[in-house]
Amino acid sequence: MRIFYSFLIVMTAVFLFLLPLTDMVYNFRTDPRTDTFNTIDTTGGLTTSNVTLHDFIYDDDTSTISIESSINEVPTFTAYNTTSKTLTLATLTENTTRDIEVTYDIDVITDSDAINNLLDRVAWIWMLICIAFPAAGLAAIWTNRA
């Protein structure tokens, strides 16, 4: 019977470990935001432009940035200023006016430092549980205390 209980504990720990906890925490504390910038002009042969975002990008993670243009072009960003929230756009069609939509993730938990501190440590707490639970359970089973 000990082997069966040990198997159950190990399988439960593996199941808990495989839960996408960090993704769940990220999705809980962020929301996508879309800013629309009307009449972005590129004149005089320029193919770059700057826009100022309405909010800060969560954790300065520029991989969440998505840019769409109202004309047939694929704009990209080359720089993000974390202080002024300025995003530098590149690969724009020269001598053209367009509307730009920028989508990025923002932090939605801004009022509570305690919740932010807890969410920052959830991954470590979860890892401790995934390691300590099977160790304690297996020790209890094999020493006949369970």
VEXMIKE-576894 format. One line per field, with one value per residue: residue in one letter; chain; x, y, z of N, C-alpha, C, O in turn. Coordinates in steps of 0.1 Angstrom, whole numbers. Each point is the difference from the previous one (the first is absolute). Example, Ala and Ser with C-alpha at 12.3 -4.5 7.8 and 13.67 -1.06 7.14 Angstrom:
res c(a / s)
chain c(A / A)
n.u c(132 / -14)
n.v c(-57 / 11)
n.w c(78 / -14)
ca.u c(-9 / 9)
ca.v c(12 / 11)
ca.w c(0 / 0)
c.u c(9 / -8)
c.v c(12 / 11)
c.w c(0 / 8)
o.u c(10 / 5)
o.v c(0 / 11)
o.w c(7 / 1)
This chain:
res c(m / r / i / f / y / s / f / l / i / v / m / t / a / v / f / l / f / l / l / p / l / t / d / m / v / y / n / f / r / t / d / p / r / t / d / t / f / n / t / i / d / t / t / g / g / l / t / t / s / n / v / t / l / h / d / f / i / y / d / d / d / t / s / t / i / s / i / e / s / s / i / n / e / v / p / t / f / t / a / y / n / t / t / s / k / t / l / t / l / a / t / l / t / e / n / t / t / r / d / i / e / v / t / y / d / i / d / v / i / t / d / s / d / a / i / n / n / l / l / d / r / v / a / w / i / w / m / l / i / c / i / a / f / p / a / a / g / l / a / a / i / w / t / n / r / a)
chain c(A / A / A / A / A / A / A / A / A / A / A / A / A / A / A / A / A / A / A / A / A / A / A / A / A / A / A / A / A / A / A / A / A / A / A / A / A / A / A / A / A / A / A / A / A / A / A / A / A / A / A / A / A / A / A / A / A / A / A / A / A / A / A / A / A / A / A / A / A / A / A / A / A / A / A / A / A / A / A / A / A / A / A / A / A / A / A / A / A / A / A / A / A / A / A / A / A / A / A / A / A / A / A / A / A / A / A / A / A / A / A / A / A / A / A / A / A / A / A / A / A / A / A / A / A / A / A / A / A / A / A / A / A / A / A / A / A / A / A / A / A / A / A / A / A / A)
n.u c(8 / 16 / 2 / -15 / 3 / 14 / -9 / -12 / 12 / 8 / -14 / -4 / 15 / -1 / -15 / 5 / 13 / -14 / -5 / -17 / 12 / 18 / -4 / 0 / 19 / 12 / -6 / 10 / 21 / -6 / 7 / -14 / 20 / -20 / 21 / -16 / 12 / -10 / -7 / 1 / 10 / -3 / 13 / -5 / -18 / -14 / 16 / 6 / -4 / -6 / 2 / -17 / 15 / -18 / 9 / 1 / 19 / -17 / 3 / -13 / -21 / 21 / 5 / -2 / 21 / -18 / 12 / -15 / 2 / -1 / 22 / 0 / -4 / 22 / -18 / 18 / 5 / 2 / -19 / 12 / -13 / 18 / 15 / 11 / 10 / 21 / -17 / 18 / -11 / -3 / 17 / 7 / -22 / 16 / 6 / 3 / -21 / 7 / -12 / 3 / 4 / -3 / 9 / -11 / 19 / -21 / 11 / -6 / 20 / -17 / -18 / 4 / 7 / -17 / -17 / 4 / -2 / -21 / -10 / 7 / -14 / -15 / 10 / 5 / -16 / -4 / 15 / -3 / -16 / 5 / 10 / -8 / -11 / 9 / 10 / -12 / -7 / 15 / 4 / -16 / 2 / 16 / -10 / -11 / 6 / 4)
n.v c(-12 / -11 / -22 / -14 / -7 / -17 / -21 / -10 / -10 / -21 / -17 / -7 / -13 / -22 / -13 / -7 / -19 / -18 / 0 / 4 / -11 / -10 / -19 / -18 / -8 / -13 / -21 / -11 / -5 / -17 / 20 / -12 / 8 / 9 / 0 / 15 / -8 / 18 / -8 / -23 / 18 / -5 / 14 / 9 / -11 / 14 / -10 / 21 / -13 / 21 / -17 / 14 / -14 / -13 / -18 / -2 / 1 / -14 / 10 / 18 / -8 / 4 / -14 / 14 / 7 / 13 / -6 / 16 / -10 / 22 / 2 / 3 / -3 / -1 / 11 / 13 / -16 / 22 / 12 / -6 / 18 / -9 / 13 / -1 / -20 / 7 / 4 / -12 / 16 / -22 / 5 / 20 / -2 / -2 / 18 / -7 / -1 / 1 / -18 / 11 / -21 / 12 / -19 / 6 / -11 / -3 / 16 / -22 / -10 / 14 / -13 / -18 / 14 / 5 / 13 / 22 / 10 / 5 / 18 / 18 / 1 / 11 / 14 / 20 / 16 / 12 / 16 / 19 / 14 / 13 / 18 / 20 / 11 / 5 / 21 / 19 / 7 / 9 / 22 / 14 / 5 / 14 / 19 / -5 / 16 / -14)
n.w c(0 / 11 / -5 / 9 / 21 / 2 / -4 / 17 / 16 / -3 / 2 / 21 / 9 / -5 / 10 / 21 / 1 / -2 / 21 / -14 / 15 / -8 / -10 / 13 / 8 / -14 / -2 / 16 / -4 / -14 / -9 / -13 / -8 / -2 / -9 / 4 / -17 / 8 / -19 / -4 / 8 / -22 / 12 / -19 / -6 / 11 / 12 / 5 / 17 / 4 / 13 / 3 / 8 / -5 / -10 / 22 / -12 / -4 / 20 / -5 / 6 / -5 / 15 / 17 / -4 / 2 / -18 / 5 / -21 / 0 / 4 / -22 / 22 / -3 / 9 / -1 / 15 / 2 / 3 / 18 / -3 / 10 / -10 / -20 / 5 / 0 / -15 / 2 / -11 / -4 / -13 / 6 / -3 / -15 / 13 / 21 / -10 / 21 / -3 / 19 / -6 / 19 / -7 / 18 / 5 / 9 / 11 / 4 / 1 / -1 / 2 / -12 / 16 / 13 / -8 / 0 / 20 / 6 / -8 / 12 / 17 / -13 / -14 / 9 / 0 / -19 / -5 / 11 / -9 / -18 / 10 / 6 / -16 / -20 / -1 / -1 / -20 / -14 / 4 / -8 / -22 / -9 / 5 / -20 / -14 / -16)
ca.u c(-8 / 8 / 4 / -11 / -1 / 12 / -3 / -11 / 6 / 9 / -8 / -6 / 11 / 3 / -12 / 1 / 12 / -3 / -9 / 7 / -2 / 6 / -8 / -12 / 3 / 2 / -13 / -8 / 5 / 1 / -11 / 5 / -6 / 2 / 0 / -1 / 6 / -6 / 8 / 15 / 6 / 14 / 2 / 14 / 8 / 2 / -7 / -2 / -9 / -1 / -13 / 1 / -11 / -8 / 4 / 13 / 0 / 2 / 14 / 8 / 1 / -4 / -4 / -14 / -4 / -6 / -3 / -8 / -2 / -12 / 3 / 7 / 14 / 2 / 9 / 7 / 5 / 15 / 5 / -10 / 6 / -8 / -3 / -10 / -10 / 1 / 3 / 5 / -5 / 8 / -4 / -12 / 1 / 4 / -9 / -14 / -7 / -7 / -4 / 8 / -5 / 11 / -5 / 10 / -5 / 2 / -2 / -13 / 0 / 8 / -4 / 4 / 13 / 0 / -4 / 11 / 10 / -5 / 0 / 14 / 6 / -9 / 8 / 9 / -8 / -5 / 11 / 2 / -11 / 2 / 11 / -2 / -12 / 4 / 10 / -6 / -9 / 7 / 7 / -10 / -4 / 10 / 3 / -12 / -7 / -11)
ca.v c(12 / 11 / 4 / 7 / 14 / 7 / 3 / 11 / 12 / 5 / 4 / 13 / 10 / 3 / 8 / 14 / 7 / 3 / 11 / 12 / 10 / 13 / 5 / 4 / 12 / 10 / 3 / 6 / 13 / 9 / 1 / 7 / 13 / 5 / 15 / 4 / 13 / 5 / 8 / 0 / 4 / -1 / 9 / 2 / -13 / -7 / -12 / -2 / 9 / -3 / 1 / -1 / -9 / 6 / -6 / -7 / -15 / -8 / -6 / 4 / -11 / 4 / -12 / 1 / 11 / -4 / 13 / -1 / 12 / 1 / -2 / -12 / 0 / -8 / 8 / -6 / 10 / -1 / 4 / 4 / 8 / -4 / 12 / 8 / -9 / 3 / -12 / 4 / -9 / -1 / -7 / 7 / 5 / 14 / 10 / -5 / 2 / -12 / -2 / -11 / -6 / -7 / -8 / -4 / -4 / 10 / -5 / 4 / 0 / 12 / 5 / -8 / -5 / -13 / -10 / -1 / -8 / -14 / -5 / -2 / -12 / -12 / -10 / -6 / -7 / -12 / -10 / -5 / -10 / -11 / -8 / -4 / -9 / -14 / -5 / -3 / -11 / -12 / -3 / -4 / -13 / -10 / -2 / -5 / 10 / 4)
ca.w c(0 / 0 / -14 / -6 / 5 / -5 / -14 / -1 / 4 / -10 / -11 / 4 / 0 / -15 / -5 / 5 / -7 / -14 / -1 / -5 / 10 / -3 / -10 / 7 / 7 / -10 / -5 / 11 / 4 / -11 / -10 / -12 / -2 / -13 / -2 / -14 / -3 / -12 / -9 / 2 / -13 / -3 / -11 / -4 / -2 / 13 / 2 / 15 / 7 / 15 / 7 / 15 / 5 / 11 / 12 / 0 / -3 / 12 / 2 / -11 / -9 / -14 / -8 / -1 / -9 / -13 / -7 / -12 / -7 / -8 / -14 / -2 / 4 / 13 / 8 / 11 / 9 / 2 / 13 / 9 / 11 / 12 / 8 / -7 / -7 / -14 / -8 / -13 / -11 / -12 / -12 / -5 / -13 / 0 / -5 / 1 / 13 / 4 / 14 / 6 / 12 / 7 / 11 / 10 / 13 / 11 / 13 / 5 / 15 / 4 / 13 / 11 / 0 / 7 / -10 / -10 / 6 / 1 / -14 / -4 / 7 / -2 / -7 / 10 / 10 / -7 / -2 / 13 / 2 / -9 / 4 / 14 / 2 / -2 / 10 / 13 / -2 / -2 / 12 / 10 / -4 / 2 / 14 / 6 / 8 / -8)
c.u c(9 / 4 / -12 / -2 / 11 / -3 / -10 / 6 / 9 / -8 / -7 / 10 / 3 / -12 / 1 / 11 / -3 / -10 / 7 / -2 / 5 / -8 / -13 / 2 / 2 / -13 / -9 / 4 / 1 / -13 / 6 / -7 / 3 / -1 / -1 / 6 / -4 / 10 / 15 / 6 / 15 / 2 / 15 / 9 / 2 / -8 / -2 / -9 / 0 / -14 / 2 / -12 / -7 / 3 / 13 / -2 / 3 / 14 / 9 / 2 / -5 / -4 / -16 / -6 / -5 / -4 / -7 / -1 / -12 / 3 / 8 / 15 / 1 / 9 / 6 / 4 / 15 / 4 / -13 / 6 / -9 / -4 / -11 / -11 / 0 / 4 / 4 / -4 / 9 / -7 / -14 / 2 / 2 / -11 / -15 / -5 / -8 / -5 / 7 / -7 / 11 / -7 / 11 / -6 / 3 / -3 / -13 / -1 / 10 / -2 / 6 / 14 / 1 / -4 / 12 / 11 / -3 / 1 / 15 / 6 / -8 / 8 / 9 / -8 / -5 / 11 / 3 / -11 / 3 / 12 / -3 / -12 / 4 / 10 / -6 / -10 / 7 / 7 / -10 / -4 / 10 / 5 / -12 / -7 / -12 / -12)
c.v c(13 / 5 / 7 / 14 / 9 / 5 / 12 / 13 / 6 / 5 / 13 / 11 / 3 / 8 / 14 / 8 / 4 / 11 / 12 / 12 / 14 / 7 / 5 / 13 / 12 / 5 / 7 / 15 / 9 / 0 / 6 / 13 / 4 / 15 / 2 / 14 / 3 / 9 / 1 / 2 / -4 / 8 / 1 / -12 / -7 / -13 / -4 / 11 / -4 / 2 / -1 / -8 / 6 / -6 / -7 / -15 / -7 / -6 / 3 / -11 / 3 / -11 / 0 / 10 / -6 / 13 / -3 / 14 / 0 / -1 / -13 / 1 / -8 / 8 / -9 / 10 / -2 / 3 / 4 / 7 / -3 / 11 / 8 / -8 / 2 / -13 / 5 / -11 / 1 / -8 / 5 / 4 / 15 / 8 / -5 / 3 / -12 / 1 / -12 / -5 / -8 / -7 / -5 / -4 / 11 / -7 / 5 / 1 / 11 / 5 / -7 / -5 / -14 / -11 / -1 / -8 / -14 / -6 / -2 / -13 / -13 / -11 / -7 / -8 / -13 / -11 / -6 / -11 / -12 / -9 / -6 / -11 / -15 / -5 / -3 / -12 / -13 / -4 / -5 / -15 / -10 / -2 / -4 / 10 / 5 / -9)
c.w c(0 / -14 / -7 / 5 / -4 / -15 / -1 / 4 / -11 / -12 / 3 / -1 / -15 / -6 / 5 / -7 / -14 / -2 / -5 / 9 / -3 / -11 / 7 / 8 / -10 / -5 / 10 / 2 / -12 / -9 / -12 / -1 / -15 / -1 / -15 / -2 / -14 / -7 / 3 / -14 / -1 / -12 / -3 / 0 / 13 / 1 / 15 / 6 / 15 / 4 / 15 / 5 / 12 / 14 / -1 / -4 / 12 / 0 / -11 / -10 / -14 / -9 / -1 / -9 / -14 / -7 / -13 / -6 / -8 / -14 / -2 / 3 / 13 / 8 / 12 / 10 / 1 / 14 / 9 / 12 / 12 / 9 / -6 / -7 / -15 / -7 / -14 / -10 / -12 / -11 / -4 / -14 / 0 / -7 / 0 / 14 / 3 / 15 / 5 / 13 / 6 / 12 / 8 / 13 / 11 / 13 / 5 / 15 / 4 / 13 / 12 / -1 / 6 / -10 / -10 / 6 / 1 / -14 / -5 / 6 / -2 / -6 / 10 / 10 / -7 / -2 / 14 / 3 / -8 / 5 / 14 / 2 / -3 / 10 / 13 / 0 / 0 / 14 / 10 / -4 / 4 / 14 / 8 / 9 / -8 / 2)
o.u c(-4 / 1 / 3 / -2 / -2 / 4 / 2 / -3 / 0 / 3 / -1 / -3 / 2 / 3 / -2 / -2 / 5 / -2 / 11 / -7 / -6 / -2 / -6 / -8 / -5 / -3 / -8 / -8 / 4 / -8 / 9 / -12 / 11 / -10 / 7 / -4 / 3 / 7 / 5 / -3 / 7 / -5 / 8 / 12 / 8 / -11 / -3 / -1 / 3 / -7 / 9 / -12 / 6 / -3 / 5 / -10 / 10 / 4 / 10 / 11 / -11 / -4 / -5 / -12 / 7 / -7 / 4 / -2 / -5 / -9 / 3 / 8 / -10 / 13 / -6 / 0 / 5 / 11 / -10 / 9 / -12 / -9 / -10 / -9 / -10 / 10 / -7 / 4 / 5 / -11 / -9 / 11 / -7 / -7 / -7 / 7 / -6 / 4 / 2 / -5 / 6 / -7 / 10 / -12 / 11 / -6 / -3 / -10 / 12 / 7 / 1 / 2 / 8 / 7 / 2 / 6 / 9 / 5 / 2 / 9 / 4 / -2 / 2 / 4 / 0 / -3 / 3 / 4 / -2 / 0 / 3 / 1 / -3 / 0 / 3 / 0 / -4 / 1 / 3 / -3 / -3 / 6 / 0 / -6 / -7 / -11)
o.v c(10 / 12 / 9 / 9 / 11 / 11 / 9 / 11 / 12 / 10 / 9 / 11 / 12 / 9 / 9 / 12 / 10 / 4 / 4 / 10 / 10 / 12 / 11 / 9 / 11 / 12 / 8 / 8 / 12 / -10 / 8 / 2 / -3 / 6 / -6 / 9 / -7 / 7 / 11 / -7 / 1 / -3 / -4 / 0 / -10 / 0 / -11 / 10 / -11 / 9 / -8 / 3 / 9 / 6 / -2 / -6 / 3 / -7 / -7 / -1 / 0 / 2 / -7 / 1 / -8 / 8 / -9 / 10 / -11 / -2 / -7 / 2 / -3 / -2 / -9 / 12 / -11 / -4 / 4 / -6 / 3 / -1 / 4 / 7 / -2 / -7 / 8 / -12 / 11 / -5 / -7 / 3 / 7 / -5 / 1 / 2 / -6 / 9 / -10 / 8 / -9 / 6 / -5 / 4 / 5 / -10 / 12 / 5 / -2 / 9 / 6 / -9 / -8 / -11 / -11 / -8 / -9 / -11 / -9 / -5 / -10 / -12 / -13 / -11 / -11 / -11 / -12 / -11 / -12 / -12 / -11 / -9 / -8 / -12 / -10 / -8 / -10 / -12 / -9 / -8 / -11 / -9 / 1 / -3 / 9 / 2)
o.w c(-5 / -3 / -7 / -8 / -3 / -4 / -8 / -6 / -3 / -6 / -9 / -5 / -3 / -7 / -8 / -3 / -5 / -11 / 5 / -3 / 2 / 0 / -4 / -1 / 3 / -2 / -3 / 2 / 1 / 1 / 1 / 3 / -5 / 4 / -8 / 7 / -10 / 6 / 4 / -9 / 10 / -11 / 8 / 2 / 0 / -6 / 3 / -6 / 4 / -4 / 4 / -2 / 7 / 10 / -11 / 4 / 7 / -10 / -3 / -7 / -3 / -11 / -8 / -2 / -6 / 6 / -8 / 7 / -4 / -8 / 10 / -9 / 6 / 0 / 4 / -3 / 0 / 4 / -5 / 6 / 0 / 8 / 7 / -5 / -6 / 4 / -6 / 1 / -3 / 2 / -5 / -5 / 7 / -9 / -10 / 10 / -9 / 7 / -7 / 8 / -6 / 8 / -5 / 3 / 0 / 0 / 0 / 6 / 2 / 5 / 11 / -8 / -4 / -1 / -4 / -7 / -3 / -2 / -8 / -6 / 6 / 4 / 0 / 4 / 7 / 2 / 0 / 6 / 5 / -3 / 3 / 8 / 9 / 4 / 6 / 9 / 6 / 3 / 8 / 9 / 6 / 4 / 13 / 10 / 5 / -6)
